[in-house]
Amino acid sequence: MIGGGIGGLTLGLALRRHGLRAAIYEQAAELAEIGAAVALSANATRELERLGLGAALAAVSTEPTELIFRDGRSGARVAAHPVRDGGAYRGRFGAPYYGVHRADLQKVLSGGLAGEGLHLGHRLTGLDQRGDVMALTFANGVEIEADLVIGGDGVRSQVRRWITGGEAVRYSGTSAFRGVVPMGLLPSLPDPQAIQFWMGPDAHLLHYAIGGEADSVNFFAVVEGPETWTSERWLTGIREGEHLAGFSGWHPAVIEMIDALPQTQRWGLFVTDPLRRWHRGRAVLMGDSAHAMLPHHGQGANTTIEDAVTLAELLSGFSAASGTRDLDGMMRHYQDLRQQRTRTIQRSAWATNRLLHLADSVGAAMLAQRDARMARFPEDFSWIHAFDAQAAAREAEGDARAA
Ligand SMILES: Cc1cc2nc3c(=O)[nH]c(=O)nc-3n(C[C@H](O)[C@H](O)[C@H](O)COP(=O)(O)OP(=O)(O)OC[C@H]3O[C@@H](n4cnc5c(N)ncnc54)[C@H](O)[C@@H]3O)c2cc1C
């Protein structure tokens, strides 16, 4: 397994549940937090609960009271849906919706794994197929052979480059400012315990409370542009005040949040182009390496957790003794199970970006249509949250055996 991110750690845990062991090679010398926080929906929390992490996760998470869409300038509520209130979300999807510090999620996952099979300080620099095995080379000089390589090495994946023979990552034309703000610095914020989208021309703000005490707010302020991204890195420095430029005339709660802490950087939002195939030889992709998406459905980490559970289910049914053809079949089966769903969510996240950023010039009828869409949000997107990756993999395995 290459990459000890959300996908790699979850896969390690999911395989262990089936009595299988994976070696995880992570480039970082220690597991560091990437980004501030993450929202976990039922399609992932049901799997983390099955992995025995329910209590540990609950202790460091916040359940939002409601999901609220607002006009970014007037602050008017456009649509609101209960989440924790009345047990609505759990009642509907059978598992919770959480806001969690990314560092806490990583601690819960790595705590569950207790360091088993984790090799830090190993940056993959080369891979090659030699007969039925993959030969891997790391920057620290270590060389190993593996029966199967799983590329959970993120959006700039080295394993993907080997599989596709090229680069497949693309700047989305949108960028973001983000941060975690103590609740005390947000006196103008209405409904501070809700997850809220504030919508307006060419920009939106998303935020939700995080931490076991729900005493901080994670925010993510997205703007159209810059048109091109020339830096090799995700982040570029900004001029003073640049973070506020897209939010001129917005509600005081929005300005207060974005400006609460010094902002010095802008995040470019990158996506993976749809891949024709997720595997080659004895290497296969999972998570952002296969399907990095715009974060507007908050599904990057959640679908990565689904991938991990699916792979673990399929690998548990695979017998090494039955040879290469079965391993090829397993990877094809995995791609069949995962490709269409993740592609549909990727596309839907682009469409949501357009809806969230509608200009006034589109006219009142179009804005009313947007508001109607937001009022139907839980119904329209229940297919994302209701999904049960373990059940889907088991059902497909059963069908394949029966055929
Ligand atoms: C701003 C932002 C906000 C987001 N918010 C949400 C959200 O609310 N909800 C949600 O579900 N998703 C969210 N996501 C998406 C989510 O973070 C990713 O989809 C998720 O982390 C993907 O997991 P992964 O394991 O595939 O990759 P990562 O978590 O990125 O892990 C990849 C790992 O591979 C390692 N690695 C890379 N190259 C090598 C190499 N050559 N050798 C060895 N190791 C290597 C890296 O160091 C890293 O640890 C957000 C993303 C962004 C950018």
The ligand as an SDF file (V2000), in Angstrom:
LIG
                    3D

 53 58  0  0  0  0  0  0  0  0999 V2000
   -9.6140   21.8670    1.0180 C   0  0  0  0  0  0  0  0  0  0  0  0
  -10.1480   20.4910    1.0540 C   0  0  0  0  0  0  0  0  0  0  0  0
  -11.2320   20.1710    1.8850 C   0  0  0  0  0  0  0  0  0  0  0  0
  -11.7450   18.8730    1.9120 C   0  0  0  0  0  0  0  0  0  0  0  0
  -12.8310   18.5950    2.6930 N   0  0  0  0  0  0  0  0  0  0  0  0
  -13.3580   17.3280    2.6580 C   0  0  0  0  0  0  0  0  0  0  0  0
  -14.5280   16.9840    3.4160 C   0  0  0  0  0  0  0  0  0  0  0  0
  -15.1050   17.7950    4.1390 O   0  0  0  0  0  0  0  0  0  0  0  0
  -15.0150   15.7100    3.3240 N   0  0  0  0  0  0  0  0  0  0  0  0
  -14.4070   14.7860    2.5280 C   0  0  0  0  0  0  0  0  0  0  0  0
  -14.8900   13.6370    2.4640 O   0  0  0  0  0  0  0  0  0  0  0  0
  -13.2890   15.0730    1.8350 N   0  0  0  0  0  0  0  0  0  0  0  0
  -12.7500   16.2990    1.8660 C   0  0  0  0  0  0  0  0  0  0  0  0
  -11.6440   16.5930    1.1400 N   0  0  0  0  0  0  0  0  0  0  0  0
  -11.0170   15.5520    0.3290 C   0  0  0  0  0  0  0  0  0  0  0  0
  -10.1660   14.6080    1.1560 C   0  0  0  0  0  0  0  0  0  0  0  0
   -9.2080   15.3260    1.8780 O   0  0  0  0  0  0  0  0  0  0  0  0
   -9.4440   13.6250    0.2500 C   0  0  0  0  0  0  0  0  0  0  0  0
  -10.3600   13.1380   -0.6950 O   0  0  0  0  0  0  0  0  0  0  0  0
   -8.8660   12.4570    1.0470 C   0  0  0  0  0  0  0  0  0  0  0  0
   -7.8910   12.9110    1.9400 O   0  0  0  0  0  0  0  0  0  0  0  0
   -8.2700   11.4110    0.0950 C   0  0  0  0  0  0  0  0  0  0  0  0
   -7.6300   10.4000    0.8210 O   0  0  0  0  0  0  0  0  0  0  0  0
   -6.3980    9.6350    0.1830 P   0  0  0  0  0  0  0  0  0  0  0  0
   -5.9990    8.6180    1.1960 O   0  0  0  0  0  0  0  0  0  0  0  0
   -6.7230    9.2060   -1.1990 O   0  0  0  0  0  0  0  0  0  0  0  0
   -5.2910   10.7420    0.0120 O   0  0  0  0  0  0  0  0  0  0  0  0
   -4.5360   11.5760    1.1340 P   0  0  0  0  0  0  0  0  0  0  0  0
   -5.3180   11.6330    2.3900 O   0  0  0  0  0  0  0  0  0  0  0  0
   -4.1090   12.8090    0.4380 O   0  0  0  0  0  0  0  0  0  0  0  0
   -3.2520   10.6770    1.4540 O   0  0  0  0  0  0  0  0  0  0  0  0
   -2.2580   10.4100    0.4900 C   0  0  0  0  0  0  0  0  0  0  0  0
   -1.0240   10.0050    1.2650 C   0  0  0  0  0  0  0  0  0  0  0  0
   -0.0460    9.5020    0.3590 O   0  0  0  0  0  0  0  0  0  0  0  0
    1.2190   10.0090    0.7350 C   0  0  0  0  0  0  0  0  0  0  0  0
    2.0680    9.9800   -0.4720 N   0  0  0  0  0  0  0  0  0  0  0  0
    1.9570   10.7600   -1.5790 C   0  0  0  0  0  0  0  0  0  0  0  0
    2.8970   10.4510   -2.4740 N   0  0  0  0  0  0  0  0  0  0  0  0
    3.6330    9.4370   -1.9240 C   0  0  0  0  0  0  0  0  0  0  0  0
    4.7710    8.6710   -2.3750 C   0  0  0  0  0  0  0  0  0  0  0  0
    5.3360    8.8860   -3.5730 N   0  0  0  0  0  0  0  0  0  0  0  0
    5.2570    7.6970   -1.5550 N   0  0  0  0  0  0  0  0  0  0  0  0
    4.6830    7.4580   -0.3420 C   0  0  0  0  0  0  0  0  0  0  0  0
    3.6240    8.1720    0.1480 N   0  0  0  0  0  0  0  0  0  0  0  0
    3.1100    9.1280   -0.6470 C   0  0  0  0  0  0  0  0  0  0  0  0
    0.9340   11.3980    1.2600 C   0  0  0  0  0  0  0  0  0  0  0  0
    1.9690   11.8810    2.0960 O   0  0  0  0  0  0  0  0  0  0  0  0
   -0.3690   11.1700    2.0080 C   0  0  0  0  0  0  0  0  0  0  0  0
   -0.1730   10.8180    3.3560 O   0  0  0  0  0  0  0  0  0  0  0  0
  -11.1310   17.8780    1.1070 C   0  0  0  0  0  0  0  0  0  0  0  0
  -10.0200   18.1790    0.3050 C   0  0  0  0  0  0  0  0  0  0  0  0
   -9.5410   19.4850    0.2610 C   0  0  0  0  0  0  0  0  0  0  0  0
   -8.3450   19.8040   -0.6250 C   0  0  0  0  0  0  0  0  0  0  0  0
  1  2  1  0
  2  3  1  0
  2 52  2  0
  3  4  2  0
  4  5  1  0
  4 50  1  0
  5  6  2  0
  6  7  1  0
  6 13  1  0
  7  8  2  0
  7  9  1  0
  9 10  1  0
 10 11  2  0
 10 12  1  0
 12 13  2  0
 13 14  1  0
 14 15  1  0
 14 50  1  0
 15 16  1  0
 16 17  1  0
 16 18  1  0
 18 19  1  0
 18 20  1  0
 20 21  1  0
 20 22  1  0
 22 23  1  0
 23 24  1  0
 24 25  2  0
 24 26  1  0
 24 27  1  0
 27 28  1  0
 28 29  2  0
 28 30  1  0
 28 31  1  0
 31 32  1  0
 32 33  1  0
 33 34  1  0
 33 48  1  0
 34 35  1  0
 35 36  1  0
 35 46  1  0
 36 37  1  0
 36 45  1  0
 37 38  2  0
 38 39  1  0
 39 40  1  0
 39 45  2  0
 40 41  1  0
 40 42  2  0
 42 43  1  0
 43 44  2  0
 44 45  1  0
 46 47  1  0
 46 48  1  0
 48 49  1  0
 50 51  2  0
 51 52  1  0
 52 53  1  0
M  END
$$$$
